[in-house]
Every structure is written in structure tokens, then in C-alpha cells.
Amino acid sequence: MLHKFIARQPIFDTKENLYGYELLFRSGLEEYFKSNDPDQATSSVIVDGFLLFGIETLTAGRYAFLNFTDDLIIKRLATLLPNQQVVIEILETVNPTPEIISACKYLKDLGYQLALDDFEYHQDLDPLIKIADLIKIDIQKTPLDEWKEISKRFNGQNIPFLAEKVETRAQFRKAKELGFKYFQGFFFGQPETFTTKEISGNKLNYLQLMNEINEEEPNFSRIEDIIKREPMICYKFFRYLNSPIFAFTREIRSIQHALVLLGLRELRKWIFIVSLAAMAENKPSALITSLITRAKFCEMLSPLLRKQEHSLDLFLMGLLSMIDTVLESPLNKILEQVAISETVKSALLHGEGPFKPVIDLVVATEKGNWSQISQNASLLDIPEEALTTTYMGAIEWGNKLLQFEPAA
């Protein structure tokens, strides 16, 4: 049986709003090492992304960026897809023949957006540049220091440029200063060099709340007091619990009532989720999306790892894995203030211990790093088909949760 794998990489605008995802495909982890058929890859993304996995689940209503080769462009394969949802990426290997240019104009007339992928200028591309809606620049191949001179060629042409492989906030800032309109990469998850930035008072309350609820014997009176003195977290917490996610027949009005209905384990999870969401209020929406999906993915892996008794620890590891980016403070300083297991701390702070391959697998899955996925799945003895199902389940859970995100 052939197992299907899809990864997604986020794309942002200048305000760090999520604009879309590039969808990446493999017909099983082994294919990373043996497949050289980009036509098959894109065809499978179309079939799997739009039919098997569900495009709404994968992109949460944003644009889906898909790679197209010469053959797929000429065959007009894109016409099988909704023109409102997809951006056709014309690969750098596409030869701009008259037949290709004609096919691209046809797709453009039908309302499809066209992007030139891994762009390096040469004169033969001029006809495609004239009809392109977006040009993607790999900033690893074309460093930003060189881009300023190159960009002069396109002055006045009004074509938005997208910077690919933006992995740090410094790269993001520089690309934005140089006029890029869109950005692809995981820069929101890479904390900047810290200058001992103090954590604000209300965020310290959230950390205290997370610490209190995760103590072996929580003091619920103190927890109630902290929630009551933080209007935002109080509002979000009870809005979540009384949303259709739970569909309780009676309205929950107190922590004690929530404890009775949810149990301590679930109550801990939700207090951590709401605290992280409140702390990340002014951060890119994709950051909280990533944290929630990571947390659920880690938790859902626990039965596959035969570690069901550690499912909460795994959930919290995923949720806390980028809290240094949320709080703009060193991770070791933050984790000193939260009662979590030494196993979780060891994985997050030192890259050691039994949970290290789990967080490595989760991050590799986000990035579509097929060799790393294969290595860690093998190390953890996780079957390929179970890995795909689990990841999609985590995405679906995260989408459902964020759909009911209480407004401030």
C-alpha cells in the first residue's frame, strides 16, 4: 500500500498575517530518496490535497500554492482546481516556449494567479514576467544584500515579490525594508537575540497560572484569584468552555465546575492553551496555530509511542516549544517559572532525552523535511500511515479550536 504525505509551509504578508501555504507532497517517506518525477508530485498534491486530505483543512481558507511543471501547464491541469483558492507556481525549470506562454495566458484569463518560483532573471522570461501576479525569490540563492541591485530592473512594474526561506526575524525585517510584499518560512518561530527583556506583569500572571495548575496538587483558590484579576484570560477561558467545542448542557461559571466536568488533566490543557493564546495576542496568528497543532500532534503520538501515561507532558512540550518567541525572553528563564517535567525541559532546553526525537519529528513534519521525518519516524518506530493520519488529525483539531477563538 502506498501512503501519502503532505506538508505545508506558511506564507505571510508584511503585517505577518497568514496569506497562504505552499503544499509539498511525497508518496511515502522513502520517496524522498528515490523520486524525481515533479509531474507525479504535483498531480498527487492536487488529488490528495483537494480530495483526500481536504484543502480547507490544509489551508484553513487561505491560498494553496502548488508547483507546476511544463507538462502540467500545457495540459491545463490547473483548470481542475478552483481559481479562487490556488496560486500556480511556475517552476524555475519551465522553459518559456510559445506553447507555455500561451497556456499561462489562458490560465490567467480564467482568473488563476501565477507565481514564478525560484526566480533568476533572464530575457526569455519577459513574457511570463508581464503576466505574473507574484515573483518568488530564494534568499538563500540570491542574498538580500544582492537583491537591491537586482530589484532596480523591475522598478515601476508593480509586481509583488515573495522572499522564500526566511528563517529569522532579521531576514524578515530586511526583506520588508527592500520592498518584498510576501514572505515564506518559519521566521516567526525563530527568536531574536535577546537583551534580557523583562516579561510584562500580566504575562507573569499567565506564567504563574500555568505553574499553579500544573503543580501535583493545584491550589484552586489561588487559580481562581489569578483568573479573576486577568479579565482577558477570564473572558477567553469561559468563552472557550461554553463554546460548541464542548457543548456542555449547563454554562460553566467557575474553575471548580470546570474541574468536575473536564477532570484535572483536561483542565490543565485548557488553562495552558488559553494562557498561551493570551500571551501571543500581538504575535502572528500562524504562531498560535503552529503551537496548538504541535501540542495536539505530540499528544496524539503518545499511543504510537506507547507513552499514553505521558500524553499531557507531550502536549505541553509542543505547546511550550516556542514560548520564548511568544514572550521574547530566553527559554530557560521562562521554564524556571512553570512546573513541567524534567523530561520536557531536557528536550526543549538541551535537545536531550526520550522526548527529543518527538519534537524533532514534529518540527520536521511542519517543514516537509522528508529525510528528518524518515529518520525520526524510524527511531520512534512509528508506521508511515499512522504518522500521516495523526498529523492531519492535529491540523483538524487546531482548525476547529481556532474557529471558536473568542474575540477580545
N, C-alpha and C positions, 0 to 999 in steps of 0.2 A: 504493500500500500504506500502511495506517495503522499507525504504530509506537506502541508502548505504553511509558509511563514511569511508574514508581512510585518515590516517595521515602519515607523513614521518619524519624520524629522520636522520639528516645528519651524515655521516661518513667521516673522514679526514685522510690524511697521515701525515707524520712528518713535511712536509712543509706547512701544513694547506691547501693543495689543496683538493677539494671535490672529494672523492673516490666513494661514493655511498649513497644510502638511504635505511634504513630499513623501509619497508612498514607495517603499522599497520591497522587493519580492525575492523569495527563494523557495524552490520546490523541495525543501528539506535542508537541514544544516550541512549535509555532505556536499550539496550543490555549490557551496561557496568555493570548493576546491576544484570542481570539475566542469561547471557550466560556463560556456562562452556564447550563449545564444540570447542576446538582448531582446530579439523579437519575441521569443518564448516568455521571457521575464515580464515584458510589458503586457503581453496578451493575458498572462496569468494574473497580473495585478488587476486588470480590468474585470476578468471573470470573478476572481476571488474577492477583490475589493468591493465591487458593486453588487455581487450576488451572494457569495458565500459568507463573507465577514460582515457586509453591510457598510456602505460608505458613510452613512450618518454616524454609525458607531466609531469608525476610524477617524473621522474629521470633525465630528460634532458640529456639522453645518458649515464649516469653513471650506476653502478651496482645496481640491486634491490636485497636486502637481504630479504628472505622470510622464515618464521618459518615452519618447517616440523615435524609432529608427527610420531610415529611408523607406524601407518596405512598408512599415505600418502607416507612414504618412501617405504614401502613394495609394495604399489600399483603402484609405479613408476610414480606418478602424475607429477613429475618434467619434465618428457620427453615431456610434452605438451608445455614446455617453451623453449625459445632459450637459448642454453648453453652459449652463449657469453654475455648474459645480466644479468643472475641471479646467486646469491650465495645461496645455500641451507643451511639454518641454522638448524642443528640437535638439537632439544630442549633437555634441561637437563633431561627431563622426559623420554627420549627414552631409552629403555632397550637394551643394545648392544648384542642381541641374534645373533646366526649364520645367521638367516634369514635377520636381519637388516644389519649385516656386509656385507653379500653377495649383498644385494640391493645397499648399499652405494658404493661398489666396481664397481658395474655395472654402476651406475651414473657417477662415477669418470672416468671410461673407455670411457664414452660418451662425456667427456670434461666438465662436470659440476664441479664447485668449491664447496667444502664442508667446512662449518664452525661449530665448536662445540660451542653451545650457553650456557651462564651462567656456564662456566666450573669449576668443582671442581674435582680434580683428585681422581680416584680410579682405581685399577689394571684392572678391567673389560673393561675399556675404551681404553686400549693399542692398540687393533686392529684398532679402529677408529682414534686414535691419529696418527697412522702410515700413514693414507691416508688423513688426514685433511689438507686443504690448509690454515686454519686460526683457531685460538682458541680465543674465546671471554671471557673476564674476567670482571665480575661486580665488580667495585672497591668499591662499597658500601658494598657488601658482603665480599669481600676479600680486605681489606685496602691495599694501596700501601706499607705501612710500613711492611706488612707481605709478600708482593709479592716477594721481593728479595730472600728470602729463598726458596720459592716455585719454583721460576724460575730455580734454580740450577738443578732441576730434568730434565729439558729439554735442558740443555746445549749441544750444538753441534747437536741438532736435526733439526735446521734450520726452525722451524715452526714460522711464524709471529703471534704475539699476538695483539689482539684488546682490548683496555680498554673501557668498557661501562660506561655510566653515568658519563662522565667527564663534570662537570658543572662549573669549574673555571679554569683560566689560570694557577694557581699554580698546580692544579692536572694534567693539560696537560703537564706542564714542567717536573714534577716529573715522570710521566708515560713515557715520552720520554727518560729521563735520565736512567730509568730502562730497556729500550730496547723495549718498545712497538712500533709497527710499524703503527698501526691504532688506531683511537680514535672516539668514538661515544658520542655525547652530544652537549650541547649548550654553551660550554666554550667560543666561540668567541663572544657571546652576553653578557658575564659577565665581566664588567670592573674590573680591579685590584684595589687595594687600591692606591689612587692617592697621589702623593707627590708634589702637586701644580706644575704640569708640564706645562710649557709655550706652548701656541699654536703657531706654526710657522707662519712666516709672510704671506706666500701665503695662508695658511688656514684661517688666519684672513680676507684676501681679500674675500675668498669664503663666510665666515660668513657675511661680510659687504654686499656682493652681495645679499645673501638671505634676509638680513634685508631690503635693499633698495627696492627689488622687491615686498616685502610683506607690504610695507607701504600703507596706504589708498590711497595716491596719489603719485605713484612712480615717481622719477626724472630719466627719461630715458637717459638723457645726462650723469649723474653720472654712471648709469648702463653700458652704452656703454664704458665709460672710464675704469671701473673695468675689464670688459671682455677683452678689448683690451690690458691691461697690464698683463693679465694672459694668455699666449699662449696656455697652456694646456686646460683651460676651454673654451677658444675661439674656439679652434680646435674641441673639443668634442661637444660643443653646436651646431655649424653649421653643423657638420657631422651628428648628430642626426636629425636635422631638414630637412636635404637634403637626408636622407636615405629612403628606401622603407616603413618605418613605416608610413610616411606621404604621400609620393607620390605626392608632390606638382609639378605642371607643370613648375613652374619657380623656379630657385635657390634662396634661401633666403640668403641675404648677410648682413643684418642689423637687429638690435633689433626692429626698427620701422616697418620694413617689416614683421618680425615675429609677432609683435603685431597685425598688420592688419589681417594677415591670421589666427592666432591662437585665438586671444582675450586675454584679460589680465589674466583671470583665468587659461587658459591652459599654457600661457607663464610662470606664476608663478610656476606651477607644474614642467615644464621642466627645469627651472633655478635651482630649488631645487634639482631635480634628478641629473643634471649634476654636481652641486656643491658637493653633497654627494658622487657621484661616483669618482670625482677628489680627494676629501679628503680621500677616502677609498682605494686609488690606491695600497697601500702596505699592505692592510689587506686581510684576506681570502676572496676568491671570494664568498663564501657562505654568508658572511656578507652583501654584497650589494644585493645579491639575496634575502635574508631574508627581508631586508629593503624595497626593491621595491615591493615584494609580500605583505608585511604588509601594505604598503601605499595603494596599489590598493584594497586590501581586505577591509580595513577601508572605503575607498571611495565607494566601491560597496555595502557596508552595509547601506549606508545612506538612500536609498529609503525604505529599510526594516525597518529602524528605524524611518521613516517619518521625516528625518532630511536632506532632499535634499539641503536645504539652507546652511548646514554646511559641505557639501561634501568635499570642499577644506580643511577646518580645520581638518577633519578626515583623509584625505590623508596626510597632513603634520604631523599629530600626529604619524601615522605609520612610516613615513619616518624618523622622528627625534627620534624615540623611543630608538635607540641605538647609537645616535650620540656621547654620552660620550665614548663609546667603540671605535668609529672611531677616535676621537680626543685625547683620553686618558686624558681627563680633566673632572672635575665634571660637571654634567648635569646642575646644577643651574647657574654655571658660563657661560656656553655656551648659555643657553636660554635667559640670560640677554642681549645678543648681537643680538638676532633675534626677529623680530616683528611678534609674533604669539599671538593668542587669549589667554585670561586668562583661558578659559575652557581647552585648550590643555595643558597649563602649569600646571594647577591644577591636571590633570590626570597623567602627566608624572613625576612631581616633588613630589606630595603629595599623589597620589593614591586616589584622591577625585573627586567629581563632576560627571556630567552626562556622560562623556566620559570614566570614569574608567572601567565600565563593558565591554565597546567595546574593549579596549586594552587588558583587561584580557581575553576576548573571543579569540582574535587573537593569543595571546601567547599560550593559552591552546590548540588551534587548531594545532599550529605548533608542540606541544609536544605530541599530542594524549592523553591529559589529559581529558578523557571522562567525569568524574564527574564534572570537572570545566566547560567544554563545555556545558554540560546539564544545569548546574546552571545559567550560564550567558545567554545562549540562552533563557531560561525561563524568566529570569529577563528582557531581552530586547524584549521579545515577538516575537522572530524570529522562523519561522517554520523550522523544520529539513531539509526538502528537499531544501529549499531556501538557507540554510547555506552551504550545500554541493556544490550546483551549483555555488554559489558565490566564495567559496574558490578555486574551480577548475578554474574558470574564472580568478581569480587573478594570479594563477600559470601560466596559459597560457599567460597572458599579460606580466608577468615578463620574461618568456622564450623568447617571441618574442622580447622584448626590449633588452635583453642581447645578443640575436643573432646578433644584429646590433651594439653592443658596439664598438665604434670607437677605433681602435688601437692607442696606444700612438705614 
